[in-house]
């Protein structure tokens, strides 16, 4: 314990001030939290945790330079603290400071080479960077010291799967499951991954069985019942708002809304998750005049969470959205563009800002209220393939992702989100384009050219070779492992391997198959 931390803990008033700053940080009141932390680090400059929390408050205030400085100071003070170094790596990741993130994970291993937490955190990072050999070496070193650790075995199985060695991965995973771990995270991840591996091996019936068993374990990791209720309430409120909107409202909004920074155009690439948005973003982002943002937090943090709901006890209504004052709209738009700037702080070119993120499709009405001249691209894919692919994802359990713990809820989520698109498309008053995953993978250039021209640009030769024209990009989407691979058609019609499992939800999806021509 540092002498400053000991001194702080001996002063009840300072501890109270720290607790107050932490509460403000938890409630996203970043400005007062930042002021509190500034005062605390002046008095106790050697407390790493204070600098870490100051960095989080600064990031929330979109002061990314200060956030990076604060995290750097925490890193200096906690040079031997594995847990703090891993947390700092995660925060650098959120700031899109990828070199600094990797450095923290590497420093954690150097500080305590025998730490399973440090080794597996670094291995996970290497795997995200598609550095599979480095990840493998990291896990093997960990396994040599901890041969009976089931978490290590799970990560080893994941890397075997990533390397295409699925039969070996299956063997490891069955050993983990037979080990009878009581850790729900291990029980979930081993069963879920076994389902994924068996799918690759063509054992579809057993794959679905293990997947469902894993999802049942995942329900124990959080209060998923409450999450589902919160999600359903938000969906109900959104449907009520959309029903009240009028076409003339949207037309007027587009004339009133703010535009992107000078000489730039803003485009939103959405659709349901697993509809091919990441592939299309990679193709479009290879164009030199398109600045593509992969799963940015900017819209969710600065607009969506601020407006819907407006406060804990009141839902956003169409009337309130229509009456949103110009100064408030401009404030939200400006914060959105400032938040985006964390991604490419040194670039200031003309062209198109392309924000790819499927989930904010549910808030298309907010996009249209704030941004004039917005171009909307919606990725479509066979609804049955979409639902199946979502069900196969291993995602952190959140009020949205809790829907992907059963096929029935996954189909409901698909219907909820695509109903937003169908309603907003019906209202009109903005520029939009639908594109099909099946067309992109079957014949990349014609469909890619069509979308590129919709954005006001001409097709560039880089786009056809998006996966080879430069060093592989770090991909923030959950489908990062497939993003830098050549286009293929293997996923088309995948749902047919699971006809029996999908039978109970076919009727729910049928209207969307008709609406989108599947």
Secondary structure, DSSP 8 states (H G I E B T S, - for coil): --HHHHHHHT-HHHHHHHHHHHHHHHTT-HHHHHHHHHHHHHH-TT-HHHHHHHHHHHHHTT-HHHHHHHHHHHHHHTTT-HHHHHHHHHHHHHTT-HHHHHHHHHHHHHH-TT-HHHHHHHHHHHHHTT-HHHHHHHHHHHHHH-TT-HHHHHHHHHHHHHTT-HHHHHHHHHHHHHTT---HHHHHHHHHHHHHHHHHTT-HHHHHHHHHHHHHHHGGGTTHHHHHHHHHHHHHHHHHHHHH--HHHHHHHHHHSB--STTEEEEEEEESTTSSHHHHHHHHHTSTTEEEEES-SHHIIIIIHHHSSSBTTB---HHHHHT--HHHHHHHHHHHHHHHTTTSTT---SEEEEEE-SGGGGGHHHHHHHBTT-EEEEEE--HHHHHHHHHT------TTGGGGGSHHHHHHHHHHHHHHHHHHHHH--SEEEEEEHHHHHHSHHHHHHHHHHHTT----HHHHTTTTSSS-----STTHHHHTS----TTTTGGGGGHHHHGGGHHHHHHHHHHTT-
